[in-house]
Amino acid sequence: MKVRAAIGAAALVLVLVVPALGQADEGSAIQAWSLLRDQGLTGTVRLDYYRSSRALDDQADFLGATTQLTLRPTFNQRLDGRIDARVTNPDVGTGAETAELLREAYLTAHFAPIDVRIGRQIVAWGRADGINPTDNLTPHDFVVLLPFEDDQRFGTMALKVDGYLTPELTLTLFTTPFFEPAKIPLGDGLIEEIPSRTFKNTEVGVKLNRAGEGGDWSVSYYRGFDLLPDAYLAGVGTVTPVVALRHNRIDVIGADAARNLGRYGLRAEAAYVFTRDRRGEDPTITNPFAFWVVGGDRTVGENLNINLQLVGRWVHRFHDPSVISDPTQRAVATQNAILDVQQDRATYGLSSRVSDTWFNDTLEAEMLVFVNFRRTNSYIRPVITYAFTDHLKGTIGGELYTGPDASFFGRLKMNRGPFIEARYSF
């Protein structure tokens, strides 16, 4: 019954997206569908099984249905746009809430040598693989029960202007008063304070980017709010202290670079984050820190790709949260230090992504591993995808978290387990 309900929900969502098609005669429906396809309409219908949630609870066995549609309309030579919407129910047939998400909806006006984009948009900065110290503009949903990294991204209402200074050099301005926080697994009972959407809280990002022969690089600056929250004591309840979450202001100076040398691809990315706690004396605010990634990949044979990256953080004016005498303050400071990877003055880790394809690219396999050397903890995600047809794919994988409970990945051990997806694309 659960499988039938999931299939029915996915099909129903797809039909409801274009209700006019169901009311029109056959010729009109075909004409309308053809028009939408001409405007870049694509989409997917997906069924997903997850053994565990990503919400740090004891819930298990989720069978979800998702429909996602993308439209890329072109109005004339100077104006085009993009709409990307998703409807998903993570556990069909059990009363789980259906969520609608407008991931992107923007217009882009082209005025050589300037492009102006306004609307809800995903702006991803950084050239390292998957771990990007400069990627601070738009958030991720780390709780959504969908298997791919791109599924976690969603946009922010913003204005972005790209000025093309030369064929290789671009200056980008990003600004928004509409802060969107990341969605992360923190457990229940916490109040999250979101900065008010006012001009006083406007965020700004500026990047000078070079892309061309001989290598790519960029330098950037961001002033806004931290996508991840800090916990603090908001008061005293009738039984226990009241802990709340807030997003503090940060300033980030960053840079990245990438270059290909034959079959080798080399990348580096670094950022220094200035926080409100410049002296490192407030345990409820992230300390200033440096964050860097350096590594590369090599293609072996036809399709085997091996990627290795060293990752490091260094905390300025580090204070060990474990020495705080007050037990409540110590508990809050420790949780902040775990989430911000600031339990130690310096931490180092290694990320590895190994992928290959076989049988005319119909079978794909990838193994992603991230290991923190300090307080040894790790994340491992194997994924295998097989294309049955040009439109139908099946994916099976899993997520494994290891380490002490009081560590970045170790605290997520409740979320480990396998997942399966069937995806139909059109």
C-alpha positions in Angstrom: 0.0 0.0 0.0 2.8 2.4 0.8 4.4 1.9 -2.6 1.1 2.4 -4.4 0.5 5.6 -2.5 3.9 6.9 -3.3 3.5 6.2 -7.0 0.0 7.8 -7.0 1.3 10.9 -5.2 4.1 11.4 -7.6 1.9 11.1 -10.7 -0.7 13.4 -9.1 1.8 16.1 -8.5 3.0 15.9 -12.1 -0.6 16.3 -13.4 -1.4 19.2 -11.1 1.6 21.2 -12.3 -0.1 21.9 -15.7 -3.8 21.6 -14.9 -4.8 23.3 -18.2 -3.5 20.3 -20.1 -6.0 18.0 -18.5 -8.9 20.4 -19.5 -7.9 21.1 -23.1 -8.7 19.0 -26.2 -5.9 16.7 -27.5 -4.7 19.1 -30.1 -4.5 22.1 -27.7 -2.8 19.9 -25.0 -0.1 18.8 -27.5 0.4 22.3 -28.7 0.7 23.6 -25.1 3.1 20.8 -24.2 5.2 21.5 -27.2 5.4 25.2 -26.3 6.6 24.3 -22.8 9.2 22.0 -24.2 10.4 24.7 -26.5 10.8 26.9 -23.5 13.2 24.4 -21.9 10.7 22.4 -19.7 12.4 19.4 -18.1 11.5 17.4 -15.0 11.8 14.4 -12.9 9.5 12.1 -11.0 11.3 10.2 -8.2 10.6 7.6 -5.5 13.0 7.4 -2.6 13.5 4.9 0.2 15.6 6.0 3.3 16.3 3.7 6.2 16.8 6.7 8.5 15.8 10.3 8.6 18.4 13.1 8.7 16.8 14.8 11.7 18.6 13.2 14.6 15.6 11.2 15.7 14.8 7.5 15.9 12.3 7.5 12.9 13.0 4.8 10.2 11.8 3.5 6.9 10.8 6.5 4.8 9.2 6.0 1.3 9.0 9.4 -0.4 7.7 10.8 -3.7 9.1 13.9 -5.4 8.3 15.8 -8.6 10.6 18.5 -9.8 10.1 20.8 -12.9 12.5 23.2 -14.5 11.5 25.8 -17.1 14.0 28.0 -19.0 12.0 30.6 -20.9 13.5 32.9 -23.5 11.5 36.0 -24.1 13.8 37.8 -26.5 17.5 38.2 -27.2 18.0 40.3 -24.0 15.7 38.6 -21.5 15.5 35.0 -20.3 14.8 33.2 -17.0 14.6 30.1 -15.0 12.0 28.5 -12.8 12.9 25.4 -10.7 10.2 24.0 -8.4 10.0 20.9 -6.3 7.1 19.1 -4.5 8.1 16.3 -2.2 6.5 14.1 0.5 9.2 12.3 2.5 7.0 9.5 3.8 3.8 9.0 1.7 0.9 7.3 3.3 1.8 8.1 6.9 0.5 11.7 7.1 3.8 13.3 6.5 3.6 16.9 5.4 4.0 17.6 1.6 6.5 20.4 1.1 6.6 22.8 -1.9 9.9 24.4 -2.6 10.6 27.1 -5.2 14.4 26.5 -5.6 14.9 29.2 -8.3 12.7 31.7 -10.1 14.6 34.6 -11.7 14.9 36.8 -14.8 18.2 37.6 -16.5 18.6 40.8 -18.6 21.6 40.8 -20.9 23.2 44.3 -21.6 26.6 43.7 -23.1 28.9 43.8 -21.2 26.6 43.4 -18.2 24.1 40.7 -17.1 21.6 41.6 -14.5 19.7 38.7 -12.7 16.9 39.3 -10.2 14.8 36.8 -8.3 15.3 33.6 -6.3 18.6 32.2 -7.3 21.3 29.7 -6.3 24.8 31.4 -6.3 27.5 28.9 -5.6 31.1 30.2 -5.1 34.3 28.1 -4.9 36.3 25.7 -7.0 37.2 23.0 -4.5 35.2 19.7 -4.7 32.2 19.7 -2.4 33.9 21.6 0.5 34.0 25.4 -0.3 35.2 27.9 2.3 33.9 30.8 0.0 30.4 29.4 -0.5 28.5 31.6 1.9 25.8 33.2 -0.2 23.0 30.7 -0.6 22.0 27.8 1.8 21.8 24.1 1.8 19.1 21.8 3.2 21.0 19.1 5.0 17.8 17.4 6.2 16.0 16.7 2.9 15.7 13.0 2.1 17.1 13.1 -1.5 20.4 11.5 -2.4 22.4 13.9 -4.4 24.4 17.0 -3.3 22.6 19.3 -5.8 19.3 18.3 -4.1 20.4 20.2 -1.0 20.7 23.6 -2.6 18.0 26.2 -2.7 18.0 29.8 -3.7 17.7 33.2 -2.1 15.8 36.2 -3.4 18.6 38.4 -4.6 20.1 40.7 -7.2 23.2 39.6 -9.0 25.1 41.7 -11.5 28.0 40.3 -13.7 30.2 42.8 -15.4 32.5 41.4 -18.1 35.6 43.5 -17.9 37.5 41.4 -20.5 36.8 38.0 -22.2 38.5 36.3 -19.2 37.7 38.7 -16.3 34.3 39.1 -14.6 33.3 41.3 -11.7 30.2 40.0 -9.8 28.0 41.9 -7.3 25.5 40.0 -5.2 23.1 41.6 -2.7 20.0 40.7 -0.8 18.1 41.8 2.3 16.3 38.4 2.3 18.6 36.1 4.4 17.9 32.4 4.1 19.5 30.1 6.7 20.8 26.6 6.1 18.6 23.7 7.3 20.6 21.4 9.6 19.8 18.5 12.0 19.8 20.0 15.5 17.0 18.1 17.3 13.7 19.4 18.6 12.9 22.2 21.0 15.2 24.9 19.8 14.1 28.4 18.8 15.8 29.7 15.7 15.9 33.5 15.3 16.1 34.7 11.7 17.4 38.2 11.0 14.7 40.6 9.9 14.4 41.2 6.2 15.2 44.9 6.2 17.7 47.1 4.3 19.7 47.4 7.4 20.4 43.6 7.2 21.3 43.7 3.5 24.0 41.2 2.6 26.7 41.9 0.0 29.1 39.8 -1.9 31.7 40.9 -4.4 33.9 38.6 -6.6 36.6 39.2 -9.2 36.8 36.0 -11.3 39.2 35.0 -14.0 38.5 32.0 -16.3 40.5 31.2 -19.3 43.6 29.6 -20.7 46.4 29.0 -18.2 44.1 28.5 -15.2 41.2 30.0 -13.3 41.1 32.0 -10.1 39.0 34.4 -8.1 39.1 36.7 -5.1 36.0 37.5 -3.1 34.5 39.4 -0.2 31.2 38.7 1.6 29.5 40.6 4.4 26.3 39.2 5.8 25.0 36.5 8.1 26.4 33.1 8.9 24.3 30.4 7.2 24.9 28.2 10.2 23.5 29.3 13.6 25.1 29.7 17.0 23.4 28.6 20.2 23.0 30.8 23.2 21.1 30.9 26.5 18.0 33.0 25.9 16.6 32.7 29.4 15.5 30.3 32.2 12.4 28.2 31.8 10.3 26.6 34.5 12.5 23.5 34.5 15.5 24.0 32.2 17.4 26.9 30.6 16.0 28.1 27.3 18.5 27.6 24.4 18.0 29.5 21.2 19.7 29.8 17.9 20.8 33.0 16.1 22.7 33.8 12.9 25.5 36.3 13.6 27.1 38.6 11.2 30.4 37.6 9.5 32.9 39.1 7.0 34.7 36.7 4.7 37.7 37.3 2.5 38.3 34.4 0.1 40.2 33.2 -2.9 40.3 30.1 -5.1 42.3 28.8 -8.0 42.2 25.8 -10.4 44.3 24.6 -13.3 44.5 21.5 -15.4 47.8 19.8 -16.3 47.1 17.0 -18.7 45.0 14.4 -16.8 45.6 16.2 -13.5 43.3 18.9 -12.1 44.7 21.0 -9.3 42.5 23.1 -7.0 42.9 25.3 -4.0 40.4 27.5 -2.0 40.8 29.4 1.2 38.9 32.0 3.3 39.3 33.9 6.5 36.1 34.5 8.5 35.8 37.5 10.8 33.0 37.1 13.3 31.4 39.3 15.9 33.6 37.7 18.6 36.9 39.2 17.5 38.6 38.4 20.8 37.3 34.9 21.1 35.8 35.6 24.5 32.1 34.8 23.9 31.4 31.0 23.8 28.1 31.6 22.1 29.6 33.1 19.0 31.9 31.4 16.5 35.5 32.5 16.8 37.3 34.1 13.8 39.0 31.3 11.8 40.9 30.4 8.6 39.5 27.6 6.4 41.3 26.1 3.5 41.2 23.2 1.0 43.9 22.1 -1.4 44.0 19.0 -3.7 43.4 17.7 -7.1 42.1 14.8 -9.2 43.4 12.5 -11.9 41.7 10.5 -14.6 43.0 7.0 -15.0 42.2 5.1 -18.1 38.9 6.2 -19.8 36.6 7.1 -16.9 38.2 6.3 -13.5 38.6 9.6 -11.6 40.4 9.9 -8.3 40.0 13.1 -6.3 42.0 13.9 -3.1 41.8 17.0 -1.0 43.4 18.1 2.3 41.2 20.3 4.5 42.2 22.5 7.3 40.9 25.0 9.9 42.7 27.3 12.3 40.8 29.1 15.0 42.0 32.5 16.0 42.0 33.3 19.8 41.0 29.7 20.5 39.5 29.0 23.9 38.8 25.4 24.9 35.0 25.1 25.7 35.6 22.1 28.0 37.3 24.3 30.7 34.2 26.6 31.2 33.1 26.1 34.8 29.4 26.7 34.4 27.9 23.4 33.2 25.1 25.0 31.2 27.4 27.5 29.4 29.9 24.7 28.9 27.2 22.5 27.2 26.1 25.3 24.9 29.7 26.2 24.0 30.6 22.6 23.3 27.7 22.2 20.9 28.7 25.3 19.1 32.3 24.1 18.9 31.2 20.7 17.5 29.0 22.3 14.8 31.6 25.0 13.9 34.6 22.5 14.0 36.2 24.6 16.8 36.9 22.0 19.5 40.6 22.4 18.8 42.8 25.3 17.7 43.7 23.4 14.5 41.9 20.6 12.7 42.9 18.7 9.6 41.1 16.3 7.4 41.1 14.4 4.1 38.3 14.2 1.5 38.3 11.6 -1.3 35.9 11.1 -4.2 36.5 8.1 -6.5 34.2 7.5 -9.4 34.0 5.3 -12.5 31.5 4.4 -15.3 31.0 1.2 -17.3 28.9 -0.3 -20.1 28.7 2.8 -22.2 28.2 5.0 -19.2 25.0 3.3 -18.1 26.6 2.1 -14.8 28.1 4.7 -12.5 29.7 4.2 -9.1 31.1 6.8 -6.7 32.7 6.5 -3.2 32.8 9.7 -1.2 34.9 9.7 2.1 35.7 12.5 4.5 37.9 11.9 7.5 38.7 14.4 10.3 42.0 13.4 11.8 41.4 15.2 15.1 38.8 13.4 17.3 38.8 10.7 14.6 35.4 10.9 12.9 34.3 10.3 9.3 31.5 10.3 6.7 31.3 7.6 4.0 28.8 7.6 1.1 28.9 4.9 -1.6 26.5 5.4 -4.5 25.8 3.2 -7.6 23.5 4.4 -10.4 22.2 2.3 -13.4 20.5 3.8 -16.4 17.8 1.3 -17.5 16.8 3.6 -20.4 17.5 7.2 -21.4 14.8 8.3 -19.0 14.8 5.8 -16.2 17.6 5.4 -13.6 17.9 3.5 -10.4 20.3 4.5 -7.5 21.3 2.6 -4.4 23.7 3.9 -1.8 24.2 4.6 1.9 25.5 7.1 4.5 27.8 6.0 7.3 28.9 8.3 10.1 31.5 7.2 12.6 33.3 8.8 15.6 32.7 9.9 19.1 29.3 11.4 19.9 31.1 14.7 20.7 32.5 15.1 17.2 31.3 16.7 13.9 30.3 13.4 12.1 30.0 11.3 15.3 26.9 13.3 16.4 25.1 12.3 13.2 25.3 8.5 13.7 21.6 8.3 14.2 21.2 9.3 10.5 23.2 6.5 9.0 21.6 3.9 6.7 21.0 2.9 3.1 18.8 4.7 0.5 17.3 3.7 -2.9 15.9 5.9 -5.6 14.0 5.3 -8.9 14.1 8.4 -11.1 12.2 9.1 -14.3 13.4 12.2 -16.3 11.8 13.9 -19.2 
